[in-house]
Amino acid sequence: MPQIEIVEVRSRERLEQAFAIRRAVFVEEQGVDEALEIDGRDAEAQHLLALQDGDPVGTLRLRRVDRGRVAKIERVAVLPRARGAKVGQTLVEAALALSRAAGAQAAKLHAQTSVQDFYARLGFVAFGPEFSEDGIPHVAMQLSLSERAAWDGGGLR
């Protein structure tokens, strides 16, 4: 099984790699307008990049809202060639660990309904009605961070 390493984006080069993955998944694969994908909130977010055997294959961004009490996980994207290798799971678990360490009490996200079960397996619970975001059906989901054990996946630097 390929090795997955999660790194925090700390350079322009890594940020461009994250944007390239988001562009490939959301804009090219799913048809989201690039003006909606690059929404002006990236500067206020923390970005994580998943490397599979050193190759960038996944990303997410993490924003802290509600005075830091809530971690908002956004723009989770994994390239098709890396799907099924636990890249998304490892990214989300790393984001949850960072959020807990920063004192967040809960995590929230907007899940595409097609991957709602993925987030449910990670402990997220859907709330509210289904809605359209960028023309794609979504559902809001949340997770209490005090109820889950700390992530022990290692590899975050």
Buried (B, 14 or more C-beta within 10 A) or exposed (E): EEEBBBBBBEEEEBBEBBBBBBBBBBBEEBEBEEEEBBEEEBEEBBBBBBBBEEEBBBBBBBBBEEEEEBBBBBBBBBBEEBEEBBBBBBBBBBBBBBBBEEEBBBBBBBBBEEEBEBBEEBBBEBEEEEEEBBEBEBBBBBBEBEEBEEBEBEEBE
